[in-house]
Amino acid sequence: MSPLFRREPPRDRLVTLIRKPGCHLCDDAQVVVEKVCADLGVRWEQKDITEDLELHDQYWEQIPVVLVDGAQHTFWRVDEDRLRRALTD
């Protein structure tokens, strides 16, 4: 989609990485999230499922989980190109 028709500028988006300590897939996902968000000027945050019972109950089998604007985008492996498209389309 052309940037002229994008609903929200990328900088107004929010990426959330749901993870837990000691998770190598989470570490890999964070590298991708940090890179894409830095390139596009998008805010991102991380949440630890060991500190949030609701997140734990919802996502414990899928971590790492990436949300874009609160909606689940992916889990386990984060594809850089796919995340970039989700934030710019």
N, C-alpha and C positions, 0 to 999 in steps of 0.2 A: 504494500500500500504506500502511496506517495506520502511523504512527511506532511504535505499540505493538508491531508485529510485525517491525520492522526488525531485521535480523541484527546489525548493528554500528552503534553511534552514529556519526554523521558525523565526529566529532572523532577517531575511531580509524581513519579511512580515510587513504589516501595517494594523492595525484595526482602523477604524474610527467610533466613536459613535456620531450620529447626535441626538441632544436632545434640550430641552428647559427648562428654569428655572421653578421650581415648579411642575415638572412632576414626580409623584411617580414611574411610569413605567421606566422612564429614570434613576432614582436613582437605581432601582433594576437592570437594564441593566448594569449600570456602575460597580456595585459590581461584576457581572459576568465577564465583560470584563477585569477589573483590575486583578482579580484572575487568569484567564486563561492566560492573557498576561504576568503576573509576573511569573507564573509557567513555561512558555515556553520561556521567554526572548524575547517576541515580543513587538515591539513598538506599542503604541496606542495614539490616539489623540481624542479630542472631539470638535465638532462644534455645535454652537448654532444657531438654525433656526431663532431666532429673530434678529440675526445680519447679516444674509445672505439671501437676497431676493430670489436668485436662489434655494438655499436649501429649503427655506420655500415653494416656489411654487411646488417643486418636491416632498417633503416628509411630508408636514404638517399633512396629514391624517394618516400617518404611524408611527410617532415617538413613541418611540425611533427606530431608524434605525441603523443597524450595517453593515458597509462595510468592506470587506476584500480585500485589495489591490485595492480599488476603485470600486469593484463590490458589489452590494447589496447581503448581506448574509441572513439577517432576519429583521423583524420589530416586534414591540410591546413587545414580550417576547423573551429573549435570553436563549437558551438552552446551558448550559455549555459544555456538551459532544459533541454536534453538532459543536459548535465553536471550540473546541479543535481539533476535527477531521478535520475541514476545514483548520486549520493551520498546521496540521502535515501530512495530506495525500497528 
